Amino acid sequence: MSLTSSDDAMRRGLTKVPEVTIYFWITKVLTTGMGETTSDYLVRAIPRVLAVVVAGVILVIALAWQFSAKRYVVGIYWFAVAMVSVFGTMIADALHIQLKIPYAVSTPAFAIALAAIFITWYGREKTLSIHSINTRSREAFYWATITFSQTLGTALGDWMADTSGLGFFGAALVFTAALAIVAALYYWTDISRVLLFWAAFILTRPLGATLGDLLDKPLNNGGLAFSRFYASAILAAAIIACVALLPQRAGTHPGNPSATRV
């Protein structure tokens, strides 16, 4: 079977995921926050079912664009991440609001599903490193992981903020502290960089979700009562600024001497 030009580029080590830098994490948190506010805006601006369908269609288009790209393109990649965040938020909220499934049930369920993806991915590919994503199979596992981590993060963030009594600000502090612990482990221990990367990746979702909620929820719910439209616009502008002013390079193949430690 012959490879397409996109497949051939991936085989030669030209991965289609970003280099992991501080700008990666800033943009990641912003996209998760925007996913929260945009989801909240859409399900109230148009019928809820229609909002989910529209977001799902745009997500499919975004992922198809990402998969068809011959190389890492910063705008395409982050557009796909943003749409995964919007759709993941809608799914988590729909299970809780429409189907009345408690966060105490949906959060562990999403965690189990995510763990199953990791186990299957590792069992087939023998690595979970994002810098080994140089085949279609690994790229598919990568985006499945992102999708379920976003949905898990939404449920976990809302569970912590709404059910635990911490509020959105308190929950944001908890997730910030957890990320600080992961960062400390990265710099001062020899724990697997791949494990720490995915721990941080998962934790940035509920952090971004709680920050998004902090912007658009009513004052009596612990939020700042920004309009959902304007909150989404502010976060979108910040994401565009990161993409335009802080360009990110593609990650390198682990066989390349310039590869990062993740």
Secondary structure, 3 states (H helix, E strand, C coil): CCCCHHHHHHHCCEEEEECCCHHHHHHHHHHHHHHHHHHHHHHHHCCHHHHHHHHHHHHHHHHHHHHHCCCCCHHHHHHHHHHHHHHHHHHHHHHHHCCCCCHHHHHHHHHHHHHHHHHHHHHHHCCCCHHHCCCHHHHHHHHHHHHHHHHHHHHHHHHHHHHCCCHHHHHHHHHHHHHHHHHHHHHHCCCCHHHHHHHHHHHHHHHHHHHHHHHHCCHHHCCCCCCHHHHHHHHHHHHHHHHHHCCCCEEECCCCCCCCCC
